[in-house]
Amino acid sequence: MYILLWQFRPKPGFEKEFESAYGPGGDWVRFFRNGDGYLGTKLLKETGSAFYITIDEWSSKEAYETFRSKHEARYRELDQQFEALTSSETHLGSFSLL
């Protein structure tokens, strides 16, 4: 399994829109569902703050990289579309399950 972790801070007042875009039924999940090897995304919110983590799970690094290379243009479109919702976005790392 290949896991990507991202940290986000939505801009004040945009939390609900952020949750809609990045949550279980959101645009990112619908996009990733087109990929062979996509296993799911979890959206976590820190209690008492506007700090979020996404956990994207793929069957393998190769599955993720193949999807990204085939759909890079759409990936960039979504990234630009939702950039206005966040004050920060940080890739925390990519991990393999041991």
Secondary structure, DSSP 8 states (H G I E B T S, - for coil): -EEEEEEEEE-TT-HHHHHHHHSTTSHHHHHHTTSTTEEEEEEEE-TTSS-EEEEEEES-HHHHHHHHHHTHHHHHHHHHHHHTTEEEEEEEEEEE--
